Amino acid sequence: HDRLVLKEAWIRDRAPPPPPQSSDSLEIQVCCDPQKTTCLSRGGEKVLELLKDQCEGTGVEVKASACVGSCSFGVNVVAGWSDDGERFQRAGVQRSLDDPLMSPKHALALSGIYTKVETQADCEAIVAALRSKASEALENK
């Protein structure tokens, strides 16, 4: 795999996830874990409602989830799909490396987690990236 050097840190390109069952098997999970209240206290329920409103009638399932990791960067969202074996696969939807909210240390800690989700624009970016990655995976199926 190709590697990207980012301030002396090596980030390995991950193999793409298995493709979705179909374009209707897309899912967005918003951390709303009551045991680890970081994302909840930063607006997890608001983000959940924003995403539900945006995805209503589109076939993208939006649901609350347990902790997805990277608590200090919350509200955290994971987007992906069910593969042919009906296992959830993260699509690798996260902030780009040139996003001002993404530091090198931050990039190393993440594995397909979109962090610091707060606004409607963040939610739109997540949905657009998920659809793009799903389309690409289905084309390469």
Protein Blocks (a to p, Z undefined) as FASTA:
>chain_A
ZZddeehiacdddddddddfblklgccdddfbfklmmlmmnopmmmmmmmmmmmgonlpa
cdddddebjkllcccdddddddfkopacdehiacdfklmklcfklmmmpghiaehifbfk
lmmmmmmmmmmmmmmmmmmZZ
